[in-house]
């Protein structure tokens, strides 16, 4: 998987024998489930807002409009 570092939300993850900072959108679905487990509603609401801003920014920069 290509590490794109697009969303700017990083978590410390163990990959292999080393710990590294991994962007949320570069994680596997299982890793995403793990880092979101147990998070409260306010955390998740703020997290979704960050992701929405990132999608908007990418769309604006690349002049992308969904069909």
mmCIF file as Biopython writes it, N, C-alpha, C and O atoms, coordinates in Angstrom:
data_model
#
loop_
_atom_site.group_PDB
_atom_site.id
_atom_site.type_symbol
_atom_site.label_atom_id
_atom_site.label_alt_id
_atom_site.label_comp_id
_atom_site.label_asym_id
_atom_site.label_entity_id
_atom_site.label_seq_id
_atom_site.pdbx_PDB_ins_code
_atom_site.Cartn_x
_atom_site.Cartn_y
_atom_site.Cartn_z
_atom_site.occupancy
_atom_site.B_iso_or_equiv
_atom_site.auth_seq_id
_atom_site.auth_asym_id
_atom_site.pdbx_PDB_model_num
ATOM 1   N N  . UNK A ? 1  ? 0.847   -1.177 0.000   1.0 0.0 1  A 1 
ATOM 2   C CA . UNK A ? 1  ? 0.000   0.000  0.000   1.0 0.0 1  A 1 
ATOM 3   C C  . UNK A ? 1  ? 0.898   1.246  0.000   1.0 0.0 1  A 1 
ATOM 4   O O  . UNK A ? 1  ? 1.869   1.313  0.753   1.0 0.0 1  A 1 
ATOM 5   N N  . UNK A ? 2  ? 0.575   2.209  -0.828  1.0 0.0 2  A 1 
ATOM 6   C CA . UNK A ? 2  ? 1.312   3.470  -0.886  1.0 0.0 2  A 1 
ATOM 7   C C  . UNK A ? 2  ? 0.932   4.325  0.316   1.0 0.0 2  A 1 
ATOM 8   O O  . UNK A ? 2  ? -0.251  4.502  0.604   1.0 0.0 2  A 1 
ATOM 9   N N  . UNK A ? 3  ? 1.916   4.848  1.006   1.0 0.0 3  A 1 
ATOM 10  C CA . UNK A ? 3  ? 1.672   5.748  2.128   1.0 0.0 3  A 1 
ATOM 11  C C  . UNK A ? 3  ? 1.503   7.163  1.579   1.0 0.0 3  A 1 
ATOM 12  O O  . UNK A ? 3  ? 2.489   7.799  1.208   1.0 0.0 3  A 1 
ATOM 13  N N  . UNK A ? 4  ? 0.277   7.660  1.521   1.0 0.0 4  A 1 
ATOM 14  C CA . UNK A ? 4  ? -0.022  8.951  0.907   1.0 0.0 4  A 1 
ATOM 15  C C  . UNK A ? 4  ? -0.032  10.113 1.900   1.0 0.0 4  A 1 
ATOM 16  O O  . UNK A ? 4  ? 0.173   11.260 1.503   1.0 0.0 4  A 1 
ATOM 17  N N  . UNK A ? 5  ? -0.267  9.836  3.180   1.0 0.0 5  A 1 
ATOM 18  C CA . UNK A ? 5  ? -0.288  10.886 4.211   1.0 0.0 5  A 1 
ATOM 19  C C  . UNK A ? 5  ? -1.234  12.026 3.862   1.0 0.0 5  A 1 
ATOM 20  O O  . UNK A ? 5  ? -0.874  13.196 3.995   1.0 0.0 5  A 1 
ATOM 21  N N  . UNK A ? 6  ? -2.423  11.696 3.422   1.0 0.0 6  A 1 
ATOM 22  C CA . UNK A ? 6  ? -3.362  12.717 2.951   1.0 0.0 6  A 1 
ATOM 23  C C  . UNK A ? 6  ? -4.178  13.394 4.042   1.0 0.0 6  A 1 
ATOM 24  O O  . UNK A ? 6  ? -4.376  14.608 3.997   1.0 0.0 6  A 1 
ATOM 25  N N  . UNK A ? 7  ? -4.654  12.634 5.020   1.0 0.0 7  A 1 
ATOM 26  C CA . UNK A ? 7  ? -5.611  13.234 5.953   1.0 0.0 7  A 1 
ATOM 27  C C  . UNK A ? 7  ? -4.975  13.989 7.108   1.0 0.0 7  A 1 
ATOM 28  O O  . UNK A ? 7  ? -5.658  14.783 7.755   1.0 0.0 7  A 1 
ATOM 29  N N  . UNK A ? 8  ? -3.708  13.775 7.390   1.0 0.0 8  A 1 
ATOM 30  C CA . UNK A ? 8  ? -3.036  14.526 8.438   1.0 0.0 8  A 1 
ATOM 31  C C  . UNK A ? 8  ? -3.361  14.091 9.854   1.0 0.0 8  A 1 
ATOM 32  O O  . UNK A ? 8  ? -2.991  14.771 10.812  1.0 0.0 8  A 1 
ATOM 33  N N  . UNK A ? 9  ? -4.050  12.964 9.998   1.0 0.0 9  A 1 
ATOM 34  C CA . UNK A ? 9  ? -4.386  12.432 11.317  1.0 0.0 9  A 1 
ATOM 35  C C  . UNK A ? 9  ? -3.531  11.190 11.527  1.0 0.0 9  A 1 
ATOM 36  O O  . UNK A ? 9  ? -3.741  10.162 10.883  1.0 0.0 9  A 1 
ATOM 37  N N  . UNK A ? 10 ? -2.564  11.298 12.436  1.0 0.0 10 A 1 
ATOM 38  C CA . UNK A ? 10 ? -1.587  10.231 12.622  1.0 0.0 10 A 1 
ATOM 39  C C  . UNK A ? 10 ? -1.773  9.520  13.950  1.0 0.0 10 A 1 
ATOM 40  O O  . UNK A ? 10 ? -2.156  10.118 14.956  1.0 0.0 10 A 1 
ATOM 41  N N  . UNK A ? 11 ? -1.493  8.234  13.923  1.0 0.0 11 A 1 
ATOM 42  C CA . UNK A ? 11 ? -1.529  7.405  15.115  1.0 0.0 11 A 1 
ATOM 43  C C  . UNK A ? 11 ? -0.229  6.610  15.164  1.0 0.0 11 A 1 
ATOM 44  O O  . UNK A ? 11 ? 0.338   6.257  14.131  1.0 0.0 11 A 1 
ATOM 45  N N  . UNK A ? 12 ? 0.230   6.338  16.375  1.0 0.0 12 A 1 
ATOM 46  C CA . UNK A ? 12 ? 1.440   5.539  16.566  1.0 0.0 12 A 1 
ATOM 47  C C  . UNK A ? 12 ? 1.046   4.074  16.427  1.0 0.0 12 A 1 
ATOM 48  O O  . UNK A ? 12 ? 0.225   3.574  17.196  1.0 0.0 12 A 1 
ATOM 49  N N  . UNK A ? 13 ? 1.628   3.387  15.451  1.0 0.0 13 A 1 
ATOM 50  C CA . UNK A ? 13 ? 1.272   2.000  15.170  1.0 0.0 13 A 1 
ATOM 51  C C  . UNK A ? 13 ? 2.528   1.141  15.148  1.0 0.0 13 A 1 
ATOM 52  O O  . UNK A ? 13 ? 3.600   1.591  14.742  1.0 0.0 13 A 1 
ATOM 53  N N  . UNK A ? 14 ? 2.377   -0.091 15.588  1.0 0.0 14 A 1 
ATOM 54  C CA . UNK A ? 14 ? 3.481   -1.045 15.474  1.0 0.0 14 A 1 
ATOM 55  C C  . UNK A ? 14 ? 3.313   -1.790 14.156  1.0 0.0 14 A 1 
ATOM 56  O O  . UNK A ? 14 ? 2.306   -2.454 13.914  1.0 0.0 14 A 1 
ATOM 57  N N  . UNK A ? 15 ? 4.312   -1.660 13.328  1.0 0.0 15 A 1 
ATOM 58  C CA . UNK A ? 15 ? 4.336   -2.380 12.058  1.0 0.0 15 A 1 
ATOM 59  C C  . UNK A ? 15 ? 5.644   -3.152 11.998  1.0 0.0 15 A 1 
ATOM 60  O O  . UNK A ? 15 ? 6.732   -2.576 11.984  1.0 0.0 15 A 1 
ATOM 61  N N  . UNK A ? 16 ? 5.506   -4.467 11.963  1.0 0.0 16 A 1 
ATOM 62  C CA . UNK A ? 16 ? 6.694   -5.300 12.051  1.0 0.0 16 A 1 
ATOM 63  C C  . UNK A ? 16 ? 7.286   -5.182 13.439  1.0 0.0 16 A 1 
ATOM 64  O O  . UNK A ? 16 ? 6.588   -5.360 14.438  1.0 0.0 16 A 1 
ATOM 65  N N  . UNK A ? 17 ? 8.570   -4.884 13.501  1.0 0.0 17 A 1 
ATOM 66  C CA . UNK A ? 17 ? 9.251   -4.753 14.791  1.0 0.0 17 A 1 
ATOM 67  C C  . UNK A ? 17 ? 9.362   -3.316 15.264  1.0 0.0 17 A 1 
ATOM 68  O O  . UNK A ? 17 ? 9.888   -3.057 16.346  1.0 0.0 17 A 1 
ATOM 69  N N  . UNK A ? 18 ? 8.868   -2.370 14.456  1.0 0.0 18 A 1 
ATOM 70  C CA . UNK A ? 18 ? 9.060   -0.952 14.774  1.0 0.0 18 A 1 
ATOM 71  C C  . UNK A ? 18 ? 7.726   -0.230 14.946  1.0 0.0 18 A 1 
ATOM 72  O O  . UNK A ? 18 ? 6.706   -0.619 14.378  1.0 0.0 18 A 1 
ATOM 73  N N  . UNK A ? 19 ? 7.766   0.829  15.744  1.0 0.0 19 A 1 
ATOM 74  C CA . UNK A ? 19 ? 6.626   1.730  15.861  1.0 0.0 19 A 1 
ATOM 75  C C  . UNK A ? 19 ? 6.841   2.889  14.902  1.0 0.0 19 A 1 
ATOM 76  O O  . UNK A ? 19 ? 7.956   3.384  14.740  1.0 0.0 19 A 1 
ATOM 77  N N  . UNK A ? 20 ? 5.755   3.311  14.271  1.0 0.0 20 A 1 
ATOM 78  C CA . UNK A ? 20 ? 5.831   4.413  13.323  1.0 0.0 20 A 1 
ATOM 79  C C  . UNK A ? 20 ? 4.525   5.201  13.362  1.0 0.0 20 A 1 
ATOM 80  O O  . UNK A ? 20 ? 3.490   4.671  13.764  1.0 0.0 20 A 1 
ATOM 81  N N  . UNK A ? 21 ? 4.572   6.455  12.949  1.0 0.0 21 A 1 
ATOM 82  C CA . UNK A ? 21 ? 3.365   7.259  12.853  1.0 0.0 21 A 1 
ATOM 83  C C  . UNK A ? 21 ? 2.710   6.964  11.508  1.0 0.0 21 A 1 
ATOM 84  O O  . UNK A ? 21 ? 3.336   7.092  10.456  1.0 0.0 21 A 1 
ATOM 85  N N  . UNK A ? 22 ? 1.447   6.568  11.559  1.0 0.0 22 A 1 
ATOM 86  C CA . UNK A ? 22 ? 0.724   6.176  10.350  1.0 0.0 22 A 1 
ATOM 87  C C  . UNK A ? 22 ? -0.507  7.045  10.205  1.0 0.0 22 A 1 
ATOM 88  O O  . UNK A ? 22 ? -1.281  7.206  11.148  1.0 0.0 22 A 1 
ATOM 89  N N  . UNK A ? 23 ? -0.682  7.598  9.031   1.0 0.0 23 A 1 
ATOM 90  C CA . UNK A ? 23 ? -1.855  8.410  8.702   1.0 0.0 23 A 1 
ATOM 91  C C  . UNK A ? 23 ? -3.088  7.492  8.693   1.0 0.0 23 A 1 
ATOM 92  O O  . UNK A ? 23 ? -3.015  6.361  8.212   1.0 0.0 23 A 1 
ATOM 93  N N  . UNK A ? 24 ? -4.200  7.973  9.216   1.0 0.0 24 A 1 
ATOM 94  C CA . UNK A ? 24 ? -5.407  7.153  9.334   1.0 0.0 24 A 1 
ATOM 95  C C  . UNK A ? 24 ? -5.815  6.543  7.998   1.0 0.0 24 A 1 
ATOM 96  O O  . UNK A ? 24 ? -6.162  5.363  7.943   1.0 0.0 24 A 1 
ATOM 97  N N  . UNK A ? 25 ? -5.780  7.324  6.923   1.0 0.0 25 A 1 
ATOM 98  C CA . UNK A ? 25 ? -6.220  6.811  5.624   1.0 0.0 25 A 1 
ATOM 99  C C  . UNK A ? 25 ? -5.234  5.816  5.015   1.0 0.0 25 A 1 
ATOM 100 O O  . UNK A ? 25 ? -5.555  5.164  4.021   1.0 0.0 25 A 1 
ATOM 101 N N  . UNK A ? 26 ? -4.051  5.693  5.590   1.0 0.0 26 A 1 
ATOM 102 C CA . UNK A ? 26 ? -3.071  4.721  5.122   1.0 0.0 26 A 1 
ATOM 103 C C  . UNK A ? 26 ? -3.095  3.427  5.923   1.0 0.0 26 A 1 
ATOM 104 O O  . UNK A ? 26 ? -2.309  2.517  5.658   1.0 0.0 26 A 1 
ATOM 105 N N  . UNK A ? 27 ? -3.991  3.339  6.901   1.0 0.0 27 A 1 
ATOM 106 C CA . UNK A ? 27 ? -4.100  2.142  7.726   1.0 0.0 27 A 1 
ATOM 107 C C  . UNK A ? 27 ? -4.986  1.109  7.039   1.0 0.0 27 A 1 
ATOM 108 O O  . UNK A ? 27 ? -5.801  1.433  6.175   1.0 0.0 27 A 1 
ATOM 109 N N  . UNK A ? 28 ? -4.798  -0.147 7.452   1.0 0.0 28 A 1 
ATOM 110 C CA . UNK A ? 28 ? -5.725  -1.184 7.021   1.0 0.0 28 A 1 
ATOM 111 C C  . UNK A ? 28 ? -7.057  -0.951 7.745   1.0 0.0 28 A 1 
ATOM 112 O O  . UNK A ? 28 ? -7.114  -0.200 8.720   1.0 0.0 28 A 1 
ATOM 113 N N  . UNK A ? 29 ? -8.090  -1.576 7.281   1.0 0.0 29 A 1 
ATOM 114 C CA . UNK A ? 29 ? -9.390  -1.434 7.931   1.0 0.0 29 A 1 
ATOM 115 C C  . UNK A ? 29 ? -9.340  -1.955 9.370   1.0 0.0 29 A 1 
ATOM 116 O O  . UNK A ? 29 ? -9.966  -1.377 10.259  1.0 0.0 29 A 1 
ATOM 117 N N  . UNK A ? 30 ? -8.607  -3.032 9.600   1.0 0.0 30 A 1 
ATOM 118 C CA . UNK A ? 30 ? -8.464  -3.566 10.961  1.0 0.0 30 A 1 
ATOM 119 C C  . UNK A ? 30 ? -7.749  -2.573 11.871  1.0 0.0 30 A 1 
ATOM 120 O O  . UNK A ? 30 ? -8.146  -2.397 13.023  1.0 0.0 30 A 1 
ATOM 121 N N  . UNK A ? 31 ? -6.705  -1.925 11.372  1.0 0.0 31 A 1 
ATOM 122 C CA . UNK A ? 31 ? -5.987  -0.917 12.163  1.0 0.0 31 A 1 
ATOM 123 C C  . UNK A ? 31 ? -6.897  0.270  12.458  1.0 0.0 31 A 1 
ATOM 124 O O  . UNK A ? 31 ? -6.876  0.800  13.569  1.0 0.0 31 A 1 
ATOM 125 N N  . UNK A ? 32 ? -7.693  0.692  11.483  1.0 0.0 32 A 1 
ATOM 126 C CA . UNK A ? 32 ? -8.637  1.789  11.705  1.0 0.0 32 A 1 
ATOM 127 C C  . UNK A ? 32 ? -9.634  1.419  12.791  1.0 0.0 32 A 1 
ATOM 128 O O  . UNK A ? 32 ? -9.915  2.224  13.679  1.0 0.0 32 A 1 
ATOM 129 N N  . UNK A ? 33 ? -10.171 0.204  12.723  1.0 0.0 33 A 1 
ATOM 130 C CA . UNK A ? 33 ? -11.107 -0.260 13.753  1.0 0.0 33 A 1 
ATOM 131 C C  . UNK A ? 33 ? -10.456 -0.214 15.130  1.0 0.0 33 A 1 
ATOM 132 O O  . UNK A ? 33 ? -11.086 0.198  16.104  1.0 0.0 33 A 1 
ATOM 133 N N  . UNK A ? 34 ? -9.208  -0.631 15.211  1.0 0.0 34 A 1 
ATOM 134 C CA . UNK A ? 34 ? -8.502  -0.683 16.489  1.0 0.0 34 A 1 
ATOM 135 C C  . UNK A ? 34 ? -8.309  0.713  17.093  1.0 0.0 34 A 1 
ATOM 136 O O  . UNK A ? 34 ? -8.546  0.904  18.286  1.0 0.0 34 A 1 
ATOM 137 N N  . UNK A ? 35 ? -7.882  1.686  16.283  1.0 0.0 35 A 1 
ATOM 138 C CA . UNK A ? 35 ? -7.633  3.022  16.843  1.0 0.0 35 A 1 
ATOM 139 C C  . UNK A ? 35 ? -8.927  3.767  17.172  1.0 0.0 35 A 1 
ATOM 140 O O  . UNK A ? 35 ? -8.917  4.685  17.991  1.0 0.0 35 A 1 
ATOM 141 N N  . UNK A ? 36 ? -10.030 3.383  16.546  1.0 0.0 36 A 1 
ATOM 142 C CA . UNK A ? 36 ? -11.311 4.041  16.832  1.0 0.0 36 A 1 
ATOM 143 C C  . UNK A ? 36 ? -12.088 3.376  17.968  1.0 0.0 36 A 1 
ATOM 144 O O  . UNK A ? 36 ? -13.040 3.949  18.498  1.0 0.0 36 A 1 
ATOM 145 N N  . UNK A ? 37 ? -11.676 2.173  18.334  1.0 0.0 37 A 1 
ATOM 146 C CA . UNK A ? 37 ? -12.372 1.426  19.381  1.0 0.0 37 A 1 
ATOM 147 C C  . UNK A ? 37 ? -12.355 2.214  20.690  1.0 0.0 37 A 1 
ATOM 148 O O  . UNK A ? 37 ? -11.302 2.659  21.148  1.0 0.0 37 A 1 
ATOM 149 N N  . UNK A ? 38 ? -13.518 2.374  21.273  1.0 0.0 38 A 1 
ATOM 150 C CA . UNK A ? 38 ? -13.627 3.007  22.584  1.0 0.0 38 A 1 
ATOM 151 C C  . UNK A ? 38 ? -13.620 4.532  22.571  1.0 0.0 38 A 1 
ATOM 152 O O  . UNK A ? 38 ? -13.697 5.155  23.630  1.0 0.0 38 A 1 
ATOM 153 N N  . UNK A ? 39 ? -13.529 5.137  21.399  1.0 0.0 39 A 1 
ATOM 154 C CA . UNK A ? 39 ? -13.524 6.609  21.331  1.0 0.0 39 A 1 
ATOM 155 C C  . UNK A ? 39 ? -14.938 7.128  21.588  1.0 0.0 39 A 1 
ATOM 156 O O  . UNK A ? 39 ? -15.921 6.515  21.172  1.0 0.0 39 A 1 
ATOM 157 N N  . UNK A ? 40 ? -15.026 8.253  22.271  1.0 0.0 40 A 1 
ATOM 158 C CA . UNK A ? 40 ? -16.340 8.796  22.586  1.0 0.0 40 A 1 
ATOM 159 C C  . UNK A ? 40 ? -16.918 9.580  21.403  1.0 0.0 40 A 1 
ATOM 160 O O  . UNK A ? 40 ? -16.234 9.843  20.414  1.0 0.0 40 A 1 
ATOM 161 N N  . UNK A ? 41 ? -18.174 9.936  21.534  1.0 0.0 41 A 1 
ATOM 162 C CA . UNK A ? 41 ? -18.901 10.598 20.444  1.0 0.0 41 A 1 
ATOM 163 C C  . UNK A ? 41 ? -18.253 11.920 20.044  1.0 0.0 41 A 1 
ATOM 164 O O  . UNK A ? 41 ? -18.149 12.215 18.854  1.0 0.0 41 A 1 
ATOM 165 N N  . UNK A ? 42 ? -17.824 12.708 20.998  1.0 0.0 42 A 1 
ATOM 166 C CA . UNK A ? 42 ? -17.209 14.001 20.682  1.0 0.0 42 A 1 
ATOM 167 C C  . UNK A ? 42 ? -15.917 13.816 19.879  1.0 0.0 42 A 1 
ATOM 168 O O  . UNK A ? 42 ? -15.667 14.537 18.912  1.0 0.0 42 A 1 
ATOM 169 N N  . UNK A ? 43 ? -15.104 12.845 20.290  1.0 0.0 43 A 1 
ATOM 170 C CA . UNK A ? 43 ? -13.866 12.546 19.559  1.0 0.0 43 A 1 
ATOM 171 C C  . UNK A ? 43 ? -14.190 12.185 18.106  1.0 0.0 43 A 1 
ATOM 172 O O  . UNK A ? 43 ? -13.581 12.715 17.176  1.0 0.0 43 A 1 
ATOM 173 N N  . UNK A ? 44 ? -15.156 11.279 17.923  1.0 0.0 44 A 1 
ATOM 174 C CA . UNK A ? 44 ? -15.512 10.827 16.577  1.0 0.0 44 A 1 
ATOM 175 C C  . UNK A ? 44 ? -16.089 11.956 15.733  1.0 0.0 44 A 1 
ATOM 176 O O  . UNK A ? 44 ? -15.804 12.049 14.539  1.0 0.0 44 A 1 
ATOM 177 N N  . UNK A ? 45 ? -16.894 12.811 16.346  1.0 0.0 45 A 1 
ATOM 178 C CA . UNK A ? 45 ? -17.468 13.951 15.621  1.0 0.0 45 A 1 
ATOM 179 C C  . UNK A ? 45 ? -16.350 14.881 15.129  1.0 0.0 45 A 1 
ATOM 180 O O  . UNK A ? 45 ? -16.363 15.303 13.972  1.0 0.0 45 A 1 
ATOM 181 N N  . UNK A ? 46 ? -15.400 15.196 15.985  1.0 0.0 46 A 1 
ATOM 182 C CA . UNK A ? 46 ? -14.273 16.048 15.591  1.0 0.0 46 A 1 
ATOM 183 C C  . UNK A ? 46 ? -13.407 15.378 14.528  1.0 0.0 46 A 1 
ATOM 184 O O  . UNK A ? 46 ? -12.922 16.033 13.606  1.0 0.0 46 A 1 
ATOM 185 N N  . UNK A ? 47 ? -13.218 14.079 14.665  1.0 0.0 47 A 1 
ATOM 186 C CA . UNK A ? 47 ? -12.427 13.322 13.702  1.0 0.0 47 A 1 
ATOM 187 C C  . UNK A ? 47 ? -13.062 13.372 12.314  1.0 0.0 47 A 1 
ATOM 188 O O  . UNK A ? 47 ? -12.370 13.592 11.320  1.0 0.0 47 A 1 
ATOM 189 N N  . UNK A ? 48 ? -14.359 13.171 12.247  1.0 0.0 48 A 1 
ATOM 190 C CA . UNK A ? 48 ? -15.073 13.220 10.965  1.0 0.0 48 A 1 
ATOM 191 C C  . UNK A ? 48 ? -14.970 14.605 10.341  1.0 0.0 48 A 1 
ATOM 192 O O  . UNK A ? 48 ? -14.846 14.722 9.122   1.0 0.0 48 A 1 
ATOM 193 N N  . UNK A ? 49 ? -15.019 15.649 11.150  1.0 0.0 49 A 1 
ATOM 194 C CA . UNK A ? 49 ? -14.884 17.012 10.630  1.0 0.0 49 A 1 
ATOM 195 C C  . UNK A ? 49 ? -13.508 17.233 10.006  1.0 0.0 49 A 1 
ATOM 196 O O  . UNK A ? 49 ? -13.396 17.876 8.962   1.0 0.0 49 A 1 
ATOM 197 N N  . UNK A ? 50 ? -12.465 16.706 10.639  1.0 0.0 50 A 1 
ATOM 198 C CA . UNK A ? 50 ? -11.117 16.816 10.072  1.0 0.0 50 A 1 
ATOM 199 C C  . UNK A ? 50 ? -11.064 16.120 8.718   1.0 0.0 50 A 1 
ATOM 200 O O  . UNK A ? 50 ? -10.525 16.666 7.756   1.0 0.0 50 A 1 
ATOM 201 N N  . UNK A ? 51 ? -11.628 14.907 8.644   1.0 0.0 51 A 1 
ATOM 202 C CA . UNK A ? 51 ? -11.622 14.176 7.380   1.0 0.0 51 A 1 
ATOM 203 C C  . UNK A ? 51 ? -12.423 14.912 6.305   1.0 0.0 51 A 1 
ATOM 204 O O  . UNK A ? 51 ? -12.018 14.936 5.143   1.0 0.0 51 A 1 
ATOM 205 N N  . UNK A ? 52 ? -13.551 15.510 6.682   1.0 0.0 52 A 1 
ATOM 206 C CA . UNK A ? 52 ? -14.361 16.265 5.723   1.0 0.0 52 A 1 
ATOM 207 C C  . UNK A ? 52 ? -13.596 17.467 5.180   1.0 0.0 52 A 1 
ATOM 208 O O  . UNK A ? 52 ? -13.646 17.743 3.981   1.0 0.0 52 A 1 
ATOM 209 N N  . UNK A ? 53 ? -12.888 18.183 6.052   1.0 0.0 53 A 1 
ATOM 210 C CA . UNK A ? 53 ? -12.084 19.328 5.602   1.0 0.0 53 A 1 
ATOM 211 C C  . UNK A ? 53 ? -10.993 18.883 4.638   1.0 0.0 53 A 1 
ATOM 212 O O  . UNK A ? 53 ? -10.693 19.569 3.660   1.0 0.0 53 A 1 
ATOM 213 N N  . UNK A ? 54 ? -10.408 17.733 4.923   1.0 0.0 54 A 1 
ATOM 214 C CA . UNK A ? 54 ? -9.353  17.210 4.057   1.0 0.0 54 A 1 
ATOM 215 C C  . UNK A ? 54 ? -9.900  16.846 2.683   1.0 0.0 54 A 1 
ATOM 216 O O  . UNK A ? 54 ? -9.283  17.161 1.665   1.0 0.0 54 A 1 
ATOM 217 N N  . UNK A ? 55 ? -11.047 16.188 2.648   1.0 0.0 55 A 1 
ATOM 218 C CA . UNK A ? 55 ? -11.668 15.835 1.363   1.0 0.0 55 A 1 
ATOM 219 C C  . UNK A ? 55 ? -11.988 17.097 0.575   1.0 0.0 55 A 1 
ATOM 220 O O  . UNK A ? 55 ? -11.745 17.154 -0.630  1.0 0.0 55 A 1 
ATOM 221 N N  . UNK A ? 56 ? -12.525 18.098 1.241   1.0 0.0 56 A 1 
ATOM 222 C CA . UNK A ? 56 ? -12.859 19.370 0.594   1.0 0.0 56 A 1 
ATOM 223 C C  . UNK A ? 56 ? -11.602 20.017 0.011   1.0 0.0 56 A 1 
ATOM 224 O O  . UNK A ? 56 ? -11.609 20.493 -1.124  1.0 0.0 56 A 1 
ATOM 225 N N  . UNK A ? 57 ? -10.526 20.030 0.795   1.0 0.0 57 A 1 
ATOM 226 C CA . UNK A ? 57 ? -9.273  20.641 0.355   1.0 0.0 57 A 1 
ATOM 227 C C  . UNK A ? 57 ? -8.713  19.923 -0.881  1.0 0.0 57 A 1 
ATOM 228 O O  . UNK A ? 57 ? -8.291  20.569 -1.840  1.0 0.0 57 A 1 
ATOM 229 N N  . UNK A ? 58 ? -8.713  18.591 -0.850  1.0 0.0 58 A 1 
ATOM 230 C CA . UNK A ? 58 ? -8.217  17.842 -1.999  1.0 0.0 58 A 1 
ATOM 231 C C  . UNK A ? 58 ? -9.080  18.123 -3.224  1.0 0.0 58 A 1 
ATOM 232 O O  . UNK A ? 58 ? -8.556  18.328 -4.319  1.0 0.0 58 A 1 
ATOM 233 N N  . UNK A ? 59 ? -10.383 18.135 -3.046  1.0 0.0 59 A 1 
ATOM 234 C CA . UNK A ? 59 ? -11.291 18.436 -4.149  1.0 0.0 59 A 1 
ATOM 235 C C  . UNK A ? 59 ? -11.060 19.837 -4.722  1.0 0.0 59 A 1 
ATOM 236 O O  . UNK A ? 59 ? -11.054 20.023 -5.939  1.0 0.0 59 A 1 
ATOM 237 N N  . UNK A ? 60 ? -10.871 20.808 -3.845  1.0 0.0 60 A 1 
ATOM 238 C CA . UNK A ? 60 ? -10.615 22.181 -4.301  1.0 0.0 60 A 1 
ATOM 239 C C  . UNK A ? 60 ? -9.296  22.281 -5.056  1.0 0.0 60 A 1 
ATOM 240 O O  . UNK A ? 60 ? -9.226  22.917 -6.107  1.0 0.0 60 A 1 
ATOM 241 N N  . UNK A ? 61 ? -8.257  21.657 -4.523  1.0 0.0 61 A 1 
ATOM 242 C CA . UNK A ? 61 ? -6.933  21.748 -5.149  1.0 0.0 61 A 1 
ATOM 243 C C  . UNK A ? 61 ? -6.874  21.059 -6.505  1.0 0.0 61 A 1 
ATOM 244 O O  . UNK A ? 61 ? -6.174  21.508 -7.413  1.0 0.0 61 A 1 
ATOM 245 N N  . UNK A ? 62 ? -7.623  19.955 -6.634  1.0 0.0 62 A 1 
ATOM 246 C CA . UNK A ? 62 ? -7.589  19.200 -7.878  1.0 0.0 62 A 1 
ATOM 247 C C  . UNK A ? 62 ? -8.809  19.460 -8.773  1.0 0.0 62 A 1 
ATOM 248 O O  . UNK A ? 62 ? -8.956  18.848 -9.831  1.0 0.0 62 A 1 
ATOM 249 N N  . UNK A ? 63 ? -9.669  20.366 -8.337  1.0 0.0 63 A 1 
ATOM 250 C CA . UNK A ? 63 ? -10.886 20.706 -9.072  1.0 0.0 63 A 1 
ATOM 251 C C  . UNK A ? 63 ? -11.708 19.463 -9.390  1.0 0.0 63 A 1 
ATOM 252 O O  . UNK A ? 63 ? -12.087 19.218 -10.535 1.0 0.0 63 A 1 
ATOM 253 N N  . UNK A ? 64 ? -11.972 18.684 -8.338  1.0 0.0 64 A 1 
ATOM 254 C CA . UNK A ? 64 ? -12.728 17.439 -8.478  1.0 0.0 64 A 1 
ATOM 255 C C  . UNK A ? 64 ? -14.151 17.659 -7.979  1.0 0.0 64 A 1 
ATOM 256 O O  . UNK A ? 64 ? -14.374 18.272 -6.935  1.0 0.0 64 A 1 
ATOM 257 N N  . UNK A ? 65 ? -15.108 17.145 -8.748  1.0 0.0 65 A 1 
ATOM 258 C CA . UNK A ? 65 ? -16.511 17.183 -8.364  1.0 0.0 65 A 1 
ATOM 259 C C  . UNK A ? 65 ? -17.052 15.770 -8.505  1.0 0.0 65 A 1 
ATOM 260 O O  . UNK A ? 65 ? -16.900 15.154 -9.560  1.0 0.0 65 A 1 
ATOM 261 N N  . UNK A ? 66 ? -17.690 15.241 -7.444  1.0 0.0 66 A 1 
ATOM 262 C CA . UNK A ? 66 ? -18.272 13.920 -7.505  1.0 0.0 66 A 1 
ATOM 263 C C  . UNK A ? 66 ? -19.472 13.875 -8.431  1.0 0.0 66 A 1 
ATOM 264 O O  . UNK A ? 66 ? -20.172 14.872 -8.613  1.0 0.0 66 A 1 
ATOM 265 N N  . UNK A ? 67 ? -19.693 12.747 -8.995  1.0 0.0 67 A 1 
ATOM 266 C CA . UNK A ? 67 ? -20.840 12.555 -9.901  1.0 0.0 67 A 1 
ATOM 267 C C  . UNK A ? 67 ? -22.069 12.188 -9.122  1.0 0.0 67 A 1 
ATOM 268 O O  . UNK A ? 67 ? -23.133 11.987 -9.708  1.0 0.0 67 A 1 
#
